[in-house]
Amino acid sequence: MIKQAILAMAAIAVAVGVAACGERPQVIEYKQGKYQGKPDTPPYDAAPFSGNKTEWERAVKTRNQSQNEYKRIS
């Protein structure tokens, strides 16, 4: 009885182990001239700018100037 239970558990462990080794084929079908990735949204569509591209550009330029060491020491 115990020997059969151990044998059954060993068989289940082997079956799970073999099933875990399987790999699905990873075939990509390309469509010529079509971008198939995730559609990207512009960075200025984020919450604080709400699609205002000029305000976003101004914020980026201000942030860059704050990181400019030559600008900070003069």
RAZIVEN-V696739 format. One record per backbone hydrogen bond with DSSP energy under -0.5 kcal/mol. NH is the residue of the N-H (numbers start at 1). CO is the residue of the C=O. E is the energy in kcal/mol with one decimal. If there is no record, write none. Layout:
BEGIN
nh=NH co=CO e=E
nh=NH co=CO e=E
END
This chain:
BEGIN
nh=5 co=1 e=-1.9
nh=6 co=2 e=-2.4
nh=7 co=3 e=-2.1
nh=8 co=4 e=-2.5
nh=9 co=5 e=-2.5
nh=10 co=6 e=-2.2
nh=11 co=7 e=-2.2
nh=12 co=8 e=-2.2
nh=13 co=9 e=-2.3
nh=14 co=10 e=-2.3
nh=15 co=11 e=-2.3
nh=16 co=12 e=-2.6
nh=17 co=13 e=-2.3
nh=18 co=14 e=-2.5
nh=19 co=15 e=-2.1
nh=20 co=16 e=-1.9
nh=21 co=17 e=-0.7
nh=21 co=18 e=-0.6
nh=22 co=19 e=-1.0
nh=27 co=25 e=-0.8
nh=30 co=28 e=-0.7
nh=32 co=30 e=-0.6
nh=34 co=31 e=-2.0
nh=36 co=34 e=-0.6
nh=45 co=42 e=-1.6
nh=46 co=43 e=-1.1
nh=49 co=46 e=-0.8
nh=50 co=46 e=-2.3
nh=51 co=44 e=-2.3
nh=52 co=49 e=-1.7
nh=53 co=51 e=-1.1
nh=56 co=52 e=-1.7
nh=57 co=53 e=-2.6
nh=58 co=54 e=-2.2
nh=59 co=55 e=-2.1
nh=60 co=56 e=-2.2
nh=61 co=57 e=-2.5
nh=62 co=58 e=-2.3
nh=63 co=59 e=-2.2
nh=64 co=60 e=-2.4
nh=65 co=61 e=-2.3
nh=66 co=62 e=-1.7
nh=67 co=63 e=-1.0
nh=67 co=64 e=-0.5
nh=68 co=65 e=-0.7
nh=69 co=67 e=-0.7
nh=72 co=68 e=-1.8
nh=73 co=69 e=-1.9
nh=74 co=70 e=-0.7
END
